[in-house]
């Protein structure tokens, strides 16, 4: 069966499926279709299905014309009818894996997707989980669901693997197409077949590991590494502030070392779909083994408290201007979790807004990328329409919480009463008397 499937892959006779048409799933579906595989996208949200089928792009990393052409040619379509799983030979699960209210993994989307797939799974199908999760999910959760629902045997009748998504929204160099892929599968045959499929679609290296658990842990390592190092610079940033030293200048100096140092930067907290969440998956799973991930948990405490620290700093800035934070008019510049994108998932800026409102501040925001937001906790906001000198001058404090490039920071500096820059975007402004940097 292995040789037959690999031949079908090379001959582009495979029909591909992608479950979940978000930031990970839609770009992957587009790349599969561009590589010559007829592709069906599955999503429970009818709005996304309708947008895809009408050729309307809603993901920044997808080229509008690519989507329009692929849909028009019949190479890509979308549906919320999971019975069409019976028509696909390869299906990638790209659904959210958020944390619940107790900061524990919510794998309900993975469970529901696996259950839906199992009802229509046919012999010879390749199933790959791409959603970030704790080590063991593929074999301990997904495999039993697929086997029970389909009556098929993993490794004998169908092939199962894990290949972590590595999407970095807004990255101008590395996209889905050229980012290296890691594959871990249940059995050697599955690893070879699934790897062959990714090699047929992507330009980046496909690196095969010995099991899904290794691939799952690898993904957790990637983002825990960043979480810990960001926690380090956030803590050092607080210390440097007390000592009257610029952490930003310290980092720039450290960057001159050509080996043994990688720069990370402080900020108002962690955001996005991976870095703030993945360590929680690992610490949750570690408890099953009676293991305490002390270093990881300490970095999470630092990063999670960064929004409150920013509010504390804002309070001191306002005090120096003889203004109480209760009732102060504050303008936030940027609510997306990183610069120049419209993605505000787990955005620390939104956490800062929440904390400011708690202490009575009157908060508004301007973001040319995010016209409005609503987070999972019910908090919402709408961007002011424009940023003019007259508007900036109204506020007691301007807080910069996203380093967008399409904001006139010189104008902001000239008209703001006080500025708290948490991203160091005002570093090139000459007159810095009204600026305080995180």
Secondary structure, 3 states (H helix, E strand, C coil): CHHHHHHHHHCCCCCEEEECCCCCHHHHHHHHHHCCCCEEEECCCHHHHHHHHCCCCCCCCCCHHHHHHHHHHCCEEEECCHHHHHHCCEEEECCCCCECCCCCECCHHHHHHHHHHHCCCCCCCEEEECCCCCCCHHHHHHHHHHHHHHCCCECCCEEEEECCCCCCCCCCCCCCCCCCEEEEECCHHHHHHHHHHHHHHCCCCEEEECCHHHHHHHHHHHHHHHHHHHHHHHHHHHHHHHHCCCHHHHHHHHCCCCCCCCCCCCCCCCCCCCHHHHHHHHHHHHHHHCCCCHHHHHHHHHHHCHHHHHHHHHHHHHHHCCCCCCCCEEEEECCCCCCCCCCCCCCHHHHHHHHHHHCCCEEEEECCCCCEEECCCCCEEECCCCCCHHHHHHCCEEEECCCCCCCCHHHHHHHCCCEEECCCCCCCCCCCCCEEEC
